Amino acid sequence: MCSYAEHSGYFQKKKLFLKDAEKCKKANKTMLFYDSNTGKPLYEAPKGRGWDEFLRESRAHGWPSFRDPEVIWDDVRCLKNGEAVSMAGTHLGHNLPDGKGNRYCINLVSIAGRPIQ
């Protein structure tokens, strides 16, 4: 079995993501992140914090990092081993709790989908 894990910092090289994030930040709007397989929304960020904190934390950890209020729980679950998956089975990343609570470090390629039309 072969597997691939997105390396730390990968998302920072994706110009379209960074451009979209900057647009949302300037407009003071949240951004939706969609399952790359189903197009269902999985995360909405930032919620309960600002864009600067969301981006700073994501850069510091190397992956887009979401907190509990940013998870759309209708389509996301966290397994006992900490793996975060969509309800459709897409591997998303892992829950790596810290002093602030649950922190979901998520592979950008897993949440780079587009909304269902």
N, C-alpha and C positions, 0 to 999 in steps of 0.2 A: 504494500500500500504506500503510495506517495502522498505527501501532504505539503502544503505550502503555508507558511506564516508570513504575514506582511512584516517587514523589518521596521524597527523603530525609526520614526521620522519620515516614513514614506508619504504620509498625507501632506507634509510640508512641501513636497515637490510637485504637487498636483495644482497647477495654476488655476484651472477652472473652479475647483473647490475654494481656493483662497480668494479668488475674485468674487464668487457668490457670497462667501462669508463676509467679505468687506462691504458688499452692497447691503446685506442685511444689517450689518453693524451700523452703517451710515444712516439707514432708514429706521433704526431702532426696532427691528423686527426679528422674530425668531426664525430659525431655519428648520425645515423638516428633512429628515434623513430616511430614505426608503430602502426596503429589502431589495437587494440586487436581483433576487430570483422572482419575487412576486409583485413588487411595486407597492406593497403595503407600507404605511408609515410606521417606523419603529422608534424614532427619537425626535424630540423637538427641543432645540436648544438656542440660546440659553434660557433657562427658567430658574428663577430664584437666585440668579446672579447675572452679572453683565457679560457682554462679549469679551471684554479684556480678560476677565477671570477665566472664562471658558477657554479662550485661546491660549492663555498663559499656562493653564493646567495641562491642556492637550499637548502643547510643545514640550513642557517639562517631562511628561511621561512618554512622549513619542507616538501616541495614538490619540484620536479624538476621544475625550474622556467625559462621560456623562454621569450625572447624579440621578438619584431615584426620581425626583420630580420631572426629569427630562425623558424618562422611559415611558413609552406607550405600551403599557402592560397587557393590552388586548392581544398584542402580536409578538411579545417578547417573554421569554422565561429564562431563569437562571438555574442551572443544574446544581446538584449537591457539590460537584467538584469545582464550581465557580465558573464553568463555561456558560457564556451567554449565547443563546440561540433564538432564532425566530420560531414562531409556532409552526412554520412550514419546514423547519429543520435546517435553515441556513446558519452555519457557524458564524457568529458575529465577533467574538472576542472573549474576554474574561472579566469577572468581577474581582478587582484588587482593592479591597477596603483599606482605608487609611483613617487617620484621626478625625476626618470630617464625615465618615460614613462610607456607604457603598460607592465605589468608583468603577464604572464599566469602561474599560479600555477596549475600543472597538476598531476593527479593521475597516478602513475607509472603503476598500473594494467590496465589502459586504453590505455597506449602506449607501452605495453610490447609484442605486436604482432610481427609476423615475416613477411618478405616481401612476396608478392604474387609470387608464383612460375610459 
